[in-house]
Amino acid sequence: MKHDRDGLLISNFCKPRLYSPEVALLDEKYNPRVTWFNLSAGAHNMLDLLYKWKESAVFRQIWKAQLRHISNKSNKLTIEQIEQRIWKESKDAWEAFCRGMVCTCTCHL
């Protein structure tokens, strides 16, 4: 089912704070519990790192190459399939690239 993002409620991705005058007077800070649209912990981790690495042209190239490789075999993928088929391979390739860069930069000092 496709959702229109403008029609989504905050409760779709977080358990909001219920307001009451008593709660407003408390000194404690309330942090909403993020539910990530009820995604798994693995998908949550994937989204965190995708956001962190979004500016990397190298990571985007790795991601797109893996996506092209998978998309030839299947039209639509679930979040779990993306996590297993695209994310794992892309993350492994990115981490190997980063290890190579660190070694190259520190090995020649």
N, C-alpha and C positions, 0 to 999 in steps of 0.2 A: 504494500500500500504506500503510495507516494504522499508525502506531507508537504503542504505549502508552509514554508518556514514562517511566514507572517501570521499564520493561523495557529502556530504552536503556543502552548501555554508553558509558563515557567515550570509547572509541575511535570512536564514531559522530560525535563533534564535535571531537576533538582527538587528535593523535598523542602519546600519553603517554610519559613518561620511563620507561625500563626501569631497574629498580633493580639495583644490584650494590654490594658493599662498597667496591669501588674507586671507583666513581662517587660514593658517599656521602662519601668523604674529599676529593674535589676541592673547591677553593675557589670554582670557577666556579658561577654560578647557572645553573640549567637552566630555560628557558622552554618549555613545551610549544608545539607548533605547532598553532594552531587551524585546523581544516579546515572548520568551519561546515557539517557534513553534506555536504561536497563541493559547496557552492554556488559560483556564479561570483563574481568580484570585484565585479561590479555589485550582485549580491544581498547580498553581505557589506556593501558600502557602504550599501545601502538599510537593512539591519538596524541598522547602527550609528546612522544618523540617525533611524530610527524610535524607537530607544531614547532617543536624546537629546531628541527632540521629543514624547515620549509624554505629558508633563504638559500640553501646550498644548491648551486647549479649541478654539482656532481651528484648529490643524492637524488635530485629530481631526474637526472639522466638515468641513474641506476633504476629508479622506480619505474620510469616510463619504459625502459627496456624490458623489465620483468613483466610489466602490464601487457606489452605487445606480445611477449612470449605466451602468456596465459590467455589473452583475449582471442587468439587464433583458435583456441580449443573450446571456449565457452562464451556465450553472449552475456549472461547476467551472473554476477557473483554475489553471494551473501557476505556479510561482514566476516563471518568465520572463515569463508573461503579466501577472502582478501587477506586476512590475518595469516592463514596457513600457506597460501600459494604465492602471494606477492610480498607481503610484509616480511616474512621470515627470510626469504632469499635476499630481499633488498637490504634489510638490516645487517645480515651477515656480510654482504658485499661492501656495504658502507663501513662497517667496523674493520674489515680487512684493509680497505683503502686507508682509513685513519691510522691503523697500526703501521702500515707501510710509510705513511707520511712522517710519523713520529720517529720511526727508525731512520729514515733518510735524513731527517733534520738533525737528529742527535748523533748519528753514527759518523758524520763527517766533521764534527767539531774539533 
